[in-house]
Every structure is written in structure tokens, then in C-alpha cells.
Amino acid sequence: MSVRIVGVREITKPISSPIRNAYIDFTKMTTSLVAVVTDAVRDGKRVVGYGFNSNGRYGQGGLIRERFVPRLLEADPKSLLDSAGTNIDPDKAWATLMSNEKPGGHGERSVAVGTIDMAIWDAVAKIAGKPLFRLLAERHKREANPRVFVYAAGGYYYPGKDLSALRSEMRGYLDRGYNVVKMKIGGASIAQDQERIEAALKEIGNQAQLAVDANGRFDLETGIAYAKMLREYPLFWYESHD
């Protein structure tokens, strides 16, 4: 029995958070939430795939609704199916989304298409009745490993957030079972960031490893200065790009 996409819905919502990294704050940041509705039914419910864009990018509702969703809905449903005709082929859907687009210079459209693509993959996995990681492993002829490396990304700057609050945040990640945590740097002076790093390291002790992220804020001179400061500490990694 063939499957078809019967609707795509998008909503742009504000994040409205006072947190910030070294480069941007999130007070005016938005994100797009997308639902790809299919006519497939699993466990008595219609299959809907969901996607959202990174909180480091703005929502792309205009592009999604005005340019990309119409292409998907106007396409021949059979042209979006896999070879067996029983599920959507994400690659064919991607090609449809990108039809009549100039190669290169993706800019913000990559956020729009990527958000829809995420929702399509979610729907495809649900229709197949498999976790997405297993579906991807089978597709690429790899062994599916249910274990994956994860870390807690936090340590954002926040109005009134002192060293005690930073330490409390780090302790919260440890209590959740994380053994690698990441914090933001570059949004304060190098001396202040050094104090923050020392406070975080003191809190996590030997229970976890600490990584730091400057979100592409530094010029060459500042990046080198931070690197010289950071080499004194047992960091898991120093991330200076975004």
C-alpha cells in the first residue's frame, strides 16, 4: 500500500530566553517547528513526522511555507516513494524540495529544507516501525549501535548568573548521568572566563570532563591568548568555531 504526504504544517515560535553565548543572545531568537502529515496509520494513529531547527538559527517559516512546502505537496506522490512503493524516500523528497534552486549559496534555505527533511525522516522511521538509527544503519549497510557518545551543552551566560549558579548547573548535569559537559566562553573577559572554567572544573572533579566553546567569537590574537590560558587545564576540547 503506497504512502503519501497529505499536509505539512509549520509554526515559528519565539525562544525568548535571556541566555547568550559569546556571539549571540536568544532574546529575539525564533525556531521553526514542522509537522509532516502522512496518510499512513500505525498503532491506530496517523503517522506524523516532526522537525525543528537549531536554536542557533532563526526560524524560517517564510521560506518553508512559501517556497518549499508547495513543491512537496504539488509533486506526484509516487515520485516521492522508495523502490518498494511502501514508504517515502527522503532523498527523493530532498530533490523535490531543492528543485529550481540555484546550486551553492545555500544560506538560510539550508535551515528551511533541513527542518522539513528532519520531519520527513521522522515520519519514514515511524512508517517503517523502526528507530531512526537502525533505519539509517540498514540504509548505509552499517551495524546499528544503540550506544552513542553524548554530552551536556550548557554554561551559557545569563543575567545575574554567578559562579555558584554555574557550579550548580554543572552539578545538575552530573546528577543526570553525563560524564562530559560543555560550557560557553568568550562572552566575558579572559580573566572572568578563567574563573568560570576553574569553578566548573572544581565542581565536576573527576566525575566528568569539561569542554569549552567560544562560538566563533575570537579573532586570531584573542584565540591564541585563550589557547595559552586554556592549555593549563585538563579540557576535553576547545571549540572556537561555529
C-alpha positions as CSV (number, residue, x, y, z in Angstrom):
1,M,0.0,0.0,0.0
2,S,1.5,3.3,-1.1
3,V,2.0,6.2,1.3
4,R,1.6,9.9,0.6
5,I,2.2,13.2,2.3
6,V,-1.1,14.9,2.9
7,G,0.0,18.0,4.6
8,V,2.9,20.0,6.0
9,R,2.4,22.4,8.9
10,E,4.9,25.0,10.2
11,I,4.8,27.3,13.1
12,T,7.5,29.8,14.1
13,K,7.8,30.2,17.9
14,P,10.0,32.6,19.9
15,I,12.6,31.1,22.2
16,S,12.6,34.3,24.2
17,S,15.4,33.3,26.5
18,P,17.9,35.8,28.1
19,I,20.8,33.3,27.8
20,R,23.6,34.1,25.5
21,N,26.9,32.6,24.2
22,A,29.9,34.6,23.1
23,Y,28.3,35.8,19.9
24,I,24.5,36.0,20.2
25,D,21.8,36.2,22.7
26,F,18.5,34.4,22.4
27,T,16.1,37.1,23.5
28,K,14.8,37.6,19.9
29,M,15.7,34.2,18.6
30,T,13.0,32.1,17.0
31,T,12.7,28.5,15.8
32,S,10.5,26.7,13.2
33,L,8.5,23.6,14.2
34,V,7.4,21.4,11.3
35,A,4.9,18.5,11.1
36,V,4.8,16.3,8.0
37,V,1.4,14.6,8.0
38,T,1.1,11.3,6.1
39,D,-1.9,9.1,5.3
40,A,-0.1,6.1,6.9
41,V,-1.5,4.7,10.1
42,R,0.5,2.9,12.8
43,D,-0.9,1.6,16.1
44,G,-4.3,3.2,15.2
45,K,-2.8,6.7,14.8
46,R,-1.9,8.7,11.7
47,V,1.9,9.0,11.2
48,V,3.2,12.5,11.6
49,G,6.9,13.4,11.4
50,Y,8.3,16.3,13.4
51,G,11.3,18.5,12.9
52,F,12.7,21.7,14.3
53,N,15.7,23.9,13.5
54,S,18.7,24.6,15.7
55,N,18.3,27.1,18.4
56,G,21.4,28.9,17.0
57,R,19.5,29.8,13.8
58,Y,16.3,31.8,13.3
59,G,13.0,30.2,12.3
60,Q,12.5,30.0,8.5
61,G,8.7,30.0,8.3
62,G,8.6,32.2,5.3
63,L,10.8,30.0,3.2
64,I,9.2,26.8,4.4
65,R,5.6,27.9,3.7
66,E,6.1,30.0,0.6
67,R,8.8,28.0,-1.3
68,F,9.5,24.5,-0.1
69,V,6.2,23.1,1.2
70,P,4.3,23.9,-2.0
71,R,6.9,21.9,-4.1
72,L,6.5,18.9,-1.8
73,L,2.7,19.0,-1.9
74,E,2.5,19.6,-5.6
75,A,4.8,16.7,-6.5
76,D,3.3,13.5,-7.8
77,P,3.1,11.4,-4.6
78,K,4.5,8.4,-6.5
79,S,7.6,10.4,-7.3
80,L,8.4,10.6,-3.6
81,L,8.2,6.9,-2.9
82,D,11.0,4.4,-2.4
83,S,11.6,1.5,-4.8
84,A,9.2,-0.8,-3.0
85,G,6.5,1.9,-3.0
86,T,5.7,1.4,0.6
87,N,7.5,4.4,2.2
88,I,8.7,7.9,1.4
89,D,12.2,8.2,0.0
90,P,13.9,11.1,1.9
91,D,16.4,11.6,-0.9
92,K,13.6,12.0,-3.5
93,A,11.8,14.3,-1.2
94,W,15.0,16.4,-0.8
95,A,15.5,16.5,-4.5
96,T,11.9,17.8,-4.9
97,L,12.4,20.5,-2.2
98,M,15.6,21.7,-4.0
99,S,14.1,21.7,-7.5
100,N,14.5,25.0,-9.3
101,E,17.1,26.1,-6.7
102,K,20.5,27.5,-7.8
103,P,23.4,25.3,-6.8
104,G,25.5,26.7,-4.0
105,G,24.9,29.7,-1.8
106,H,22.5,27.8,0.5
107,G,22.3,30.4,3.2
108,E,19.2,30.3,5.2
109,R,17.4,27.9,2.8
110,S,19.5,25.1,4.3
111,V,17.8,25.7,7.6
112,A,14.3,25.6,6.0
113,V,15.0,22.4,3.9
114,G,16.8,20.7,6.8
115,T,13.9,21.2,9.1
116,I,11.5,19.7,6.7
117,D,14.0,16.9,6.0
118,M,14.2,16.1,9.7
119,A,10.4,15.8,9.9
120,I,10.4,13.5,6.8
121,W,13.0,11.2,8.3
122,D,11.0,11.0,11.5
123,A,7.9,10.0,9.5
124,V,9.8,7.5,7.4
125,A,11.1,5.8,10.6
126,K,7.7,5.7,12.1
127,I,6.2,4.2,9.0
128,A,8.9,1.6,8.9
129,G,8.3,0.8,12.6
130,K,12.0,1.2,13.4
131,P,14.1,3.6,15.4
132,L,15.7,6.0,13.0
133,F,19.3,5.0,13.9
134,R,18.5,1.4,12.9
135,L,16.9,2.6,9.7
136,L,19.9,4.7,8.8
137,A,22.3,1.9,9.6
138,E,20.4,-0.5,7.3
139,R,20.3,2.1,4.6
140,H,24.0,2.6,4.7
141,K,24.9,-1.0,5.4
142,R,26.4,-0.3,8.8
143,E,26.0,-2.1,12.1
144,A,23.4,-0.4,14.3
145,N,24.9,0.6,17.6
146,P,22.3,1.6,20.2
147,R,25.0,3.4,22.2
148,V,26.2,6.8,21.2
149,F,28.5,9.5,22.7
150,V,26.6,12.4,24.2
151,Y,27.5,15.4,26.3
152,A,25.6,18.2,28.1
153,A,25.9,21.6,26.4
154,G,25.4,24.5,28.7
155,G,27.3,27.0,30.7
156,Y,25.6,29.9,28.9
157,Y,25.9,33.4,30.1
158,Y,22.8,34.6,31.9
159,P,21.9,37.9,33.7
160,G,23.0,37.6,37.3
161,K,24.5,34.2,36.9
162,D,27.4,33.9,39.2
163,L,30.0,31.2,39.8
164,S,27.7,29.5,42.3
165,A,24.9,29.2,39.7
166,L,27.4,27.9,37.1
167,R,28.6,25.2,39.5
168,S,25.0,24.3,40.4
169,E,24.3,23.9,36.7
170,M,27.3,21.6,36.2
171,R,26.2,19.5,39.2
172,G,22.8,19.1,37.6
173,Y,24.4,17.5,34.6
174,L,26.4,15.1,36.7
175,D,23.2,14.2,38.6
176,R,21.6,13.3,35.2
177,G,24.5,10.9,34.4
178,Y,26.6,13.0,32.0
179,N,30.3,12.4,32.0
180,V,31.2,15.2,29.6
181,V,29.9,18.7,29.9
182,K,30.5,21.8,27.7
183,M,30.3,25.5,28.7
184,K,30.4,28.7,26.8
185,I,33.4,31.1,26.9
186,G,34.3,34.3,25.0
187,G,31.4,36.3,26.3
188,A,33.4,37.8,29.2
189,S,36.9,38.9,29.8
190,I,39.6,36.2,29.7
191,A,40.1,36.6,33.4
192,Q,36.4,36.1,34.1
193,D,36.3,33.1,31.8
194,Q,39.3,31.6,33.6
195,E,37.4,31.9,36.9
196,R,34.4,30.3,35.4
197,I,36.4,27.4,34.0
198,E,38.1,26.8,37.3
199,A,34.8,26.8,39.1
200,A,33.3,24.3,36.7
201,L,36.3,22.0,36.9
202,K,36.2,22.2,40.7
203,E,32.6,21.2,40.7
204,I,32.9,18.2,38.3
205,G,36.1,17.0,39.8
206,N,36.9,13.5,38.4
207,Q,33.3,12.7,37.7
208,A,33.3,14.3,34.2
209,Q,35.4,16.1,31.6
210,L,34.9,19.7,30.6
211,A,34.8,21.1,27.1
212,V,34.6,24.8,26.2
213,D,33.0,26.6,23.2
214,A,33.7,30.2,22.0
215,N,31.2,30.1,19.2
216,G,33.5,31.7,16.6
217,R,33.9,34.9,18.6
218,F,37.6,35.2,18.6
219,D,40.0,37.0,16.2
220,L,43.4,35.3,15.8
221,E,45.1,37.3,18.7
222,T,42.3,36.6,21.2
223,G,42.0,32.9,20.1
224,I,45.7,32.4,20.8
225,A,45.5,34.2,24.1
226,Y,42.7,31.9,25.2
227,A,44.5,28.8,23.9
228,K,47.5,29.7,26.1
229,M,45.3,30.2,29.1
230,L,43.3,27.0,28.4
231,R,46.4,24.7,28.0
232,E,46.8,24.9,31.8
233,Y,43.6,23.0,32.3
234,P,42.6,19.3,31.5
235,L,39.9,20.2,29.0
236,F,38.3,17.6,26.7
237,W,38.3,20.0,23.8
238,Y,38.5,23.7,22.9
239,E,35.9,24.7,20.3
240,S,36.5,28.1,18.7
241,H,34.3,27.9,15.6
242,D,30.6,27.7,15.0
